[in-house]
Amino acid sequence: MAEDFGNAQYGDTARPRRPGKKAGIGLTIFALIVIIVLLVGMNSFYQLNEDEYAVITTFGHPSVISEPGLKFKIPFIQQKTIVSKATKGFTIGYDSRTGESITSESVMITVDYNFVNVDFYVEYRVTDPVKYIYNSADPVNILKMLCQSYIRDTIGLYNVDDVITTGKSEIQASIKAKILERLEKEDLGITLVNITIQDAEPPTAQVQEAFKAVETAKQEAETATNNANKYANEVLPAAQADADEILQQAEAYKTARINDATGQASRFSKLYEEYSKYPEITRQRLYYEMITKVFPDVKVYIMGNEGAEVSTMLPLDDFASREETSEGRTEK
């Protein structure tokens, strides 16, 4: 400007500024405005997925947004923190990436003073994102320490055979119940979904082989028991059917014998009535009937004295008819 002023003093005409400088300044200002608008927009809108919480903090006061979709917040005033709803997990006793055992976590002592390597997998989920963020600096690490403590405490109540073979389900359930109760007191905003024994084995190869042999024997015993139960299920119905048939036959025989005895008693009662009326005739008739049974094909003839008629005594059909006829005539 000094140069322009000097030129003007000596009579030279002042040269105007070039318009390119003003245009450059305007473009710079426009670019800054666009950048600020973009920053404000990026800081105002965010996308929330279905498996996420958004914790919005306004002047230190948190609120939770759980509905998915495009959301708005006041830029530079409200701060958001995204927390996952999904179930996550961590390992205890081994490295999940390499699979190598971490002996400081896995080696434990049982109630019968045996050492055992036990690996666990822990699953957890955030239930209250505000408490998860603000109630503790590292809630997941606190959960891991609680799991390690209760795992050792529970394993120490069982013998080595239960830990390695038959008691896994009971141990897992006991540990889970203890941790859930403690998490309610700690109020960390997370809950235990599941804790599972991934592997349990003795620390030495020789002991491992011995336990494998024991497990094999138990499986063989269980197989034999199942086969025996299967055989029993096949044989028992047939035996039961045979027993039912025998009982039915016995009942039928019993009924037949009772009916026969009842008939015989009724017959003897009638015979006694007849005997009471005509004892001599009844006695003779019974005698003749017995002779007929003993000698079914024998005929007996009664011959009179000199010149008397010959009468047939056996069979009794004609004889009995004649007796009845003669008795009838006598009664008349």
C-alpha positions in Angstrom: 0.0 0.0 0.0 2.9 2.3 0.6 4.1 1.7 -2.9 0.6 2.5 -4.3 0.5 5.7 -2.2 3.9 6.8 -3.5 3.0 6.2 -7.0 -0.1 8.3 -6.5 2.0 11.2 -5.1 4.1 11.3 -8.2 1.0 11.4 -10.4 0.8 7.7 -11.3 -2.7 6.2 -11.4 -3.3 3.8 -8.4 -3.8 0.2 -9.5 -6.9 -1.7 -8.1 -6.5 -5.0 -6.2 -6.9 -8.2 -8.1 -10.3 -9.9 -7.7 -8.6 -13.4 -7.4 -7.6 -12.7 -3.7 -11.2 -12.0 -2.6 -12.5 -15.1 -4.4 -9.9 -17.3 -2.6 -10.9 -15.9 0.8 -14.5 -16.5 0.0 -13.9 -20.2 -1.0 -11.8 -20.7 2.2 -14.6 -19.4 4.3 -17.2 -21.5 2.5 -15.0 -24.6 2.9 -14.7 -23.9 6.6 -18.5 -23.5 6.9 -19.0 -26.8 5.1 -16.6 -28.6 7.3 -18.2 -27.2 10.4 -21.6 -28.2 9.2 -20.4 -31.7 8.4 -18.8 -32.0 11.8 -21.9 -30.8 13.5 -24.0 -33.2 11.4 -21.7 -36.1 12.1 -21.8 -35.2 15.8 -25.6 -34.9 15.8 -26.7 -38.1 14.1 -25.8 -41.7 14.7 -27.0 -45.2 13.7 -28.0 -47.6 16.5 -28.1 -51.3 15.7 -30.4 -53.9 17.2 -27.7 -55.5 19.4 -26.5 -52.2 20.9 -27.4 -49.7 23.7 -26.6 -46.0 23.4 -25.8 -44.2 26.7 -26.4 -40.4 26.1 -24.8 -38.1 28.7 -26.2 -34.6 29.0 -24.3 -32.4 31.4 -23.3 -35.5 33.3 -26.8 -37.1 33.5 -26.9 -40.4 31.6 -29.9 -41.9 29.7 -30.3 -45.1 27.8 -31.6 -45.5 24.2 -32.2 -49.1 23.2 -34.5 -48.8 20.1 -32.5 -49.3 16.9 -32.4 -46.8 14.0 -31.1 -43.3 13.1 -30.8 -41.1 16.2 -30.2 -37.5 16.9 -28.2 -35.9 19.8 -27.3 -32.3 20.6 -23.8 -31.8 19.2 -20.9 -31.1 21.5 -23.3 -31.1 24.5 -24.5 -34.7 24.6 -22.0 -37.5 24.6 -22.8 -41.0 23.4 -21.3 -44.3 24.4 -22.3 -47.5 22.5 -22.6 -50.7 24.6 -23.3 -54.1 23.1 -26.3 -56.1 24.0 -24.8 -59.3 22.6 -23.6 -62.2 24.8 -19.9 -62.2 25.1 -17.4 -64.6 26.8 -13.9 -65.2 28.0 -11.8 -68.2 29.0 -10.4 -69.3 32.3 -7.5 -71.7 32.3 -6.4 -71.5 28.7 -5.7 -69.0 25.9 -8.6 -68.9 23.4 -6.3 -67.9 20.6 -3.6 -70.5 21.0 -5.3 -73.1 23.1 -2.4 -73.3 25.4 -3.1 -74.0 29.1 -2.6 -71.2 31.7 -1.6 -73.2 34.7 -1.9 -70.3 37.1 -5.7 -70.3 36.4 -6.3 -74.0 35.6 -4.5 -76.0 38.3 -6.6 -76.6 41.4 -6.8 -78.9 44.4 -9.7 -81.1 45.2 -11.2 -82.2 48.5 -9.2 -85.5 48.4 -6.0 -83.5 47.9 -5.5 -84.3 44.2 -4.4 -81.7 41.6 -6.5 -81.3 38.5 -6.5 -79.0 35.4 -9.9 -77.5 34.8 -10.7 -75.1 31.9 -13.8 -72.9 31.9 -15.6 -70.7 29.4 -17.7 -67.9 30.8 -20.5 -66.1 29.0 -22.0 -62.8 30.2 -24.3 -60.1 29.0 -24.8 -56.4 29.8 -28.2 -55.8 31.5 -27.8 -52.2 32.6 -25.5 -50.1 30.4 -25.4 -47.1 32.8 -24.2 -49.2 35.7 -21.9 -51.1 33.3 -20.2 -47.8 32.4 -20.2 -45.9 35.7 -20.4 -48.4 38.6 -16.9 -49.8 38.0 -13.8 -49.2 36.0 -13.6 -52.7 34.5 -16.7 -54.9 35.3 -15.6 -57.7 33.0 -12.4 -58.1 34.9 -14.3 -58.0 38.2 -16.5 -60.8 36.9 -13.5 -62.9 35.9 -12.0 -62.5 39.3 -15.3 -63.6 40.9 -15.4 -66.6 38.6 -11.9 -67.7 39.5 -12.6 -67.3 43.2 -15.8 -69.3 43.2 -14.4 -71.9 40.8 -11.5 -72.7 43.2 -13.9 -72.7 46.2 -16.3 -75.1 44.5 -13.7 -77.5 43.1 -12.3 -77.8 46.5 -15.5 -79.3 47.7 -15.5 -82.3 45.3 -13.1 -85.2 44.8 -11.1 -85.6 41.7 -13.3 -88.3 40.2 -16.4 -86.1 40.4 -14.5 -83.2 38.8 -13.2 -85.2 35.9 -16.2 -87.5 35.2 -19.6 -87.5 36.8 -19.9 -84.2 38.8 -19.4 -81.6 36.1 -23.0 -80.6 35.7 -23.4 -80.2 39.5 -20.2 -78.2 39.8 -21.2 -75.9 37.0 -24.7 -75.3 38.5 -23.2 -74.6 41.9 -20.6 -72.1 40.6 -23.2 -70.3 38.5 -25.6 -69.9 41.4 -22.9 -68.4 43.6 -21.7 -65.9 41.0 -25.2 -64.8 40.2 -25.9 -64.1 43.9 -22.7 -62.1 44.2 -23.4 -60.1 41.0 -26.7 -58.9 42.5 -24.8 -57.5 45.4 -22.0 -55.9 43.3 -24.6 -54.3 40.9 -22.2 -54.1 38.0 -24.8 -54.0 35.3 -23.8 -57.4 33.9 -25.2 -60.9 34.4 -23.7 -64.3 34.0 -25.3 -66.2 31.2 -23.5 -69.5 31.6 -20.3 -71.0 32.8 -19.1 -74.3 31.3 -16.3 -76.7 32.1 -14.4 -77.1 28.8 -12.0 -79.7 29.9 -10.9 -81.4 33.2 -8.0 -83.7 33.5 -5.2 -84.8 35.9 -2.0 -82.8 35.6 0.2 -85.9 34.7 0.0 -88.3 31.8 0.0 -91.4 34.0 -2.9 -90.2 36.0 -4.7 -89.2 32.8 -4.5 -92.7 31.5 -5.7 -94.1 34.8 -8.7 -91.9 34.7 -9.4 -92.7 31.1 -9.4 -96.4 32.1 -11.9 -95.7 34.9 -14.1 -93.7 32.6 -14.0 -96.5 30.0 -15.0 -99.1 32.7 -17.9 -96.8 33.8 -19.1 -96.5 30.2 -18.9 -100.3 29.8 -20.8 -100.8 33.0 -23.5 -98.4 31.8 -23.7 -100.2 28.5 -24.1 -103.5 30.2 -26.8 -102.1 32.5 -28.6 -100.7 29.5 -28.4 -104.0 27.7 -29.7 -105.8 30.8 -32.6 -103.4 31.0 -33.4 -103.9 27.3 -33.4 -107.7 27.8 -35.6 -107.3 30.8 -38.0 -105.1 28.9 -38.2 -107.8 26.2 -38.6 -110.8 28.5 -40.8 -109.4 31.2 -43.9 -108.8 29.0 -43.7 -112.4 27.7 -43.3 -113.7 31.2 -46.2 -111.6 32.4 -48.4 -112.8 29.5 -47.5 -116.5 30.4 -48.3 -115.8 34.1 -51.6 -114.2 33.1 -52.5 -117.2 31.0 -51.6 -119.6 33.8 -53.7 -117.6 36.2 -56.6 -117.7 33.8 -56.3 -121.4 33.4 -56.1 -121.8 37.2 -59.2 -119.7 37.6 -61.0 -121.7 35.0 -59.9 -125.0 36.6 -61.0 -123.7 40.0 -64.4 -122.6 38.7 -64.8 -126.0 37.0 -63.9 -127.9 40.1 -66.2 -125.8 42.2 -69.1 -126.3 39.8 -68.4 -130.0 39.7 -68.2 -130.2 43.5 -71.4 -128.2 43.7 -73.1 -130.6 41.2 -71.9 -133.6 43.1 -73.1 -132.2 46.4 -76.5 -131.4 44.8 -76.7 -134.9 43.4 -75.8 -136.5 46.7 -78.4 -134.3 48.4 -81.1 -135.5 45.9 -79.9 -139.1 46.4 -80.2 -138.7 50.1 -83.7 -137.4 49.7 -84.6 -140.5 47.6 -82.7 -142.7 50.0 -84.7 -141.3 52.9 -87.9 -142.2 51.1 -86.9 -145.6 49.7 -83.7 -146.7 51.2 -83.7 -150.3 49.9 -84.6 -149.4 46.3 -82.1 -146.6 46.3 -79.4 -148.8 47.6 -80.0 -151.4 45.0 -80.1 -148.8 42.2 -76.8 -147.3 43.3 -75.3 -150.8 43.4 -76.5 -151.5 39.8 -75.2 -148.2 38.5 -71.8 -149.0 40.0 -71.8 -152.4 38.4 -72.7 -150.8 35.1 -69.8 -148.4 35.4 -67.4 -151.2 36.4 -68.6 -153.7 33.8 -70.1 -151.6 30.9 -70.2 -154.5 28.4 -71.3 -157.2 30.8 -74.9 -158.5 30.8 -76.2 -160.2 33.9 -79.2 -162.5 33.7 -81.2 -163.6 36.7 -82.6 -167.1 36.3 -85.4 -168.3 38.4 -85.9 -171.8 39.8 -87.1 -174.6 37.7 -89.0 -173.2 34.8 -89.0 -169.6 36.1 -88.6 -166.8 33.7 -85.2 -165.4 32.9 -84.8 -161.7 33.6 -82.1 -159.3 32.5 -80.4 -157.5 35.4 -77.7 -155.7 33.4 -77.8 -153.4 31.5 -80.1 -151.5 33.9 -82.2 -149.7 31.3 -84.9 -152.3 30.9 -84.5 -153.4 34.4 -84.9 -149.9 35.8 -87.9 -149.3 33.6 -89.5 -152.4 34.8 -88.7 -151.6 38.4 -90.3 -148.1 38.1 -93.3 -149.7 36.4 -93.7 -152.2 39.1 -93.2 -149.6 41.8 -95.8 -147.4 40.2 -98.2 -150.3 40.2 -97.5 -151.0 43.8 -98.1 -147.4 44.8 -101.3 -147.4 42.9 
